[in-house]
């Protein structure tokens, strides 16, 4: 029988409490240190104030001056300029393991941002970095997922807030934490740094006498109709520019020549990283209209029943009507945009 009155018993209890507390503190300290290092890497990678390293790759004078003494030729005859590697190492070697940096360089991830920014004259500024722990492996590697809200600044003075996501693994080496693996979509990252905006594509596959299509976002409505005020042609596609958001609410309304509503439906769609969404107007054997989605990004139906006066997202109040009219006429030729 355990004697709770003995000092030795309580000494053991106190020791176990301190041991548990110490273990918890060490674990959380490791997690905090690894998160801080991960955030430092993400801030460094997604901050593009200049394109100095990418510029070096296109500096003909610099390459000519160094190529005689500063190159290595592989068995395939590929010339590798070491000064590029040296510049990349100087920027990331204290944040990434040697193997991780080699992989990121080999698959073009490490210079993707600078290369695209150089081509389009854009800059990138992280505004908010969210890191979420997913798991800790038996080998001590900590797996994180991340979301970076960043402001893309274009050379015409405009800007655009984008969401960049991916996964990052952290490993403890030589008493510190470094990135062991970094994964994100190179194509989505490059697309976010261009002036390409996400679009909602609506294709009419019906024979219904649809006269107008309206898309509403955040209380602002934009619509398209034929310039000659005739019914929409079958198999014709209509494009609407959308906001670069992961969960954008919007509604669609189909009307006839008397403003009778054929169908009204609201959605939540993923337009982040300039992803487009494809919708199709279909009709069943009885002539009832419905909207169908096909493609890689699924809009989530918010409500399966018609919604009246539920207007959702973009505020175009500061944009010029003629500019938008020209845009839609150029894109769709016979379409007319109305406000």
Secondary structure, 3 states (H helix, E strand, C coil): CCCCCCHHHHHHHHHHHHHHHHHHHHHHHHHHHHHHHHHHHHHHHHCECCCHHHHHHCCHHHHHHHHCCCEEECCCCCEEEHHHHHHHHHHHCCCECHHHHHHHHHCCHHHHHHHHHHHHCCEEEEEEEEEEEEEECCCCCEEEEEEEEEEEECCCCCEEEEEEEEEEEEEEECCEEEEEEEEECHHHHHHHCCCCCCEEEEEECCCCCCCEEEEEECCEEEEEEECCCCCCCCCEEEEEECCCCCCEEEEEEEECCCCCEEEEEEEEECCHHHCCEEEEEEECCCCCEEEEECCCCCCEECCCCCCCCCCCCCCCCCCCHHHHHHHHHHHHCCEEEEC
